[in-house]
Amino acid sequence: MRRPSLILATAAALGTAAIATAAVKPETAIAYRQAGYTMLGWNFGPMAQMVRGKTPWDAAEFARRAERVALIAPQLLEGFPEGSDTGATTEAKPDIWKNMDDFKLKMDDLVKQSKLLADAAKSGDEARMKEQFKQTAGTCKACHDKYRSED
């Protein structure tokens, strides 16, 4: 008897979340996604410096930052609701909303690669960590090349 109530409550909560996302002002969505990418860069940058040998290798620090990236990545797509291609200053190209299915695939790949990065970091294997970092960075580049304006 409890299962139908739980299912209905979950469906109602998801419906409310979908409505709330749809009602977001473009400026709010843009601010959300820019904050997410700022946090992603805050953590990705130091890992890049380690991989490039510009700062000393610190496996524990790398793992801490990789875990954060894996937590942030799944939240980024939420910052691209329909209509948030205009408003405040944004580097997101309008092509995102014209090719949302492709964009979602690229974002899903980022989520997958970020999870693999966190898993590699837990292994403590420096070579594996560096290789997975490069794979994850490649997913960022693939999306930036197509959907980010550098203007």
QUIGI-V583754 format. One record per residue. N is the residue number from 1. SS is DSSP state (H for helix, E for strand, C for the rest). BURIAL is + if it has 16 or more other ideal C-beta (glycine too) atoms within 10 Angstrom, else -. Layout:
n->{N:N}
ss->{SS:SS}
burial->{BURIAL:BURIAL}
This chain:
n->{1:2:3:4:5:6:7:8:9:10:11:12:13:14:15:16:17:18:19:20:21:22:23:24:25:26:27:28:29:30:31:32:33:34:35:36:37:38:39:40:41:42:43:44:45:46:47:48:49:50:51:52:53:54:55:56:57:58:59:60:61:62:63:64:65:66:67:68:69:70:71:72:73:74:75:76:77:78:79:80:81:82:83:84:85:86:87:88:89:90:91:92:93:94:95:96:97:98:99:100:101:102:103:104:105:106:107:108:109:110:111:112:113:114:115:116:117:118:119:120:121:122:123:124:125:126:127:128:129:130:131:132:133:134:135:136:137:138:139:140:141:142:143:144:145:146:147:148:149:150:151}
ss->{C:H:H:H:H:H:H:H:H:H:H:H:H:H:H:H:H:H:H:H:H:H:C:C:C:H:H:H:H:H:H:H:H:H:H:H:H:H:H:H:H:H:H:H:H:H:H:H:H:H:H:C:C:C:C:C:C:C:H:H:H:H:H:H:H:H:H:H:H:H:H:H:H:C:C:C:H:H:H:C:C:C:C:C:C:C:C:C:C:C:C:E:C:C:H:H:H:H:C:H:H:H:H:H:H:H:H:H:H:H:H:H:H:H:H:H:H:H:H:H:H:H:H:C:C:H:H:H:H:H:H:H:H:H:H:H:H:H:H:H:H:H:H:H:H:H:H:E:C:C:C}
burial->{-:-:-:-:-:-:-:-:-:-:-:-:-:-:-:-:-:-:-:-:-:-:-:+:-:+:-:-:+:+:+:+:+:+:-:+:+:-:+:+:-:-:+:+:-:+:+:-:-:+:+:-:-:-:-:-:-:-:-:-:-:+:+:-:+:+:+:+:+:+:-:+:+:-:-:+:+:-:+:+:+:-:-:+:+:-:-:-:-:+:-:+:+:-:-:+:+:-:-:-:-:-:+:-:-:+:+:-:+:+:+:+:+:+:+:+:+:+:-:+:+:-:-:-:-:-:-:-:+:+:-:+:+:-:-:+:+:-:+:+:-:-:+:-:-:-:+:+:-:-:-}
